[in-house]
Amino acid sequence: MRLLGEDEVLNLKEAISFLKIGRTTLLKLAQEGKLPGQKVGNQWRFSRQALLKWLESGQVQKED
């Protein structure tokens, strides 16, 4: 297992593991613009640092 650097770009699978959430939830949040990510071609990319800031900001919404 490799360690993640501060500015590392994560693919979908890595972001799922990093956030410890399901694929469907991550994709829904990203597609709705609620989670910082960028679609490059047909693949999603996520900044590790941006995901940490997102978590710390309290913008994470609990689903009912």
C-alpha positions in Angstrom: 0.0 0.0 0.0 1.4 3.3 -1.0 1.2 6.5 1.0 -0.7 9.4 -0.4 1.1 12.7 -0.9 -0.5 16.1 -0.1 -1.3 17.1 -3.7 -2.0 13.6 -5.1 -4.8 13.2 -7.6 -7.1 10.3 -6.8 -9.1 8.2 -9.2 -12.6 7.1 -8.4 -11.6 3.9 -6.6 -8.9 5.7 -4.5 -11.4 8.4 -3.6 -14.0 5.8 -2.5 -11.4 4.2 -0.3 -10.1 7.5 1.0 -13.5 8.8 2.0 -14.8 5.3 3.0 -18.1 5.8 1.2 -19.8 3.8 -1.5 -19.3 4.2 -5.2 -23.0 5.3 -5.8 -22.8 7.9 -3.0 -19.5 9.3 -4.3 -20.7 9.5 -7.9 -23.9 11.2 -6.9 -22.2 13.8 -4.8 -19.6 14.5 -7.5 -22.2 14.7 -10.3 -24.3 17.1 -8.3 -21.3 19.3 -7.6 -21.5 18.7 -3.9 -18.1 17.0 -3.7 -15.0 18.5 -5.4 -14.0 16.5 -8.4 -13.3 16.9 -12.1 -14.4 14.6 -14.9 -11.5 14.1 -17.3 -12.9 12.4 -20.4 -15.0 9.6 -19.0 -13.1 9.3 -15.7 -13.4 11.2 -12.4 -10.4 12.7 -10.7 -10.2 14.1 -7.1 -7.6 16.2 -5.3 -6.8 14.6 -2.0 -6.3 18.1 -0.5 -9.7 19.3 -1.8 -11.4 16.3 -0.4 -9.9 17.0 3.0 -11.0 20.6 2.9 -14.5 19.5 1.8 -14.7 17.2 4.9 -13.4 19.9 7.2 -15.7 22.6 5.8 -18.8 20.8 7.1 -20.4 20.7 3.6 -20.9 17.0 4.0 -24.6 16.4 4.1 -26.2 13.5 5.9 -28.7 11.7 3.8 -32.1 10.8 5.4 
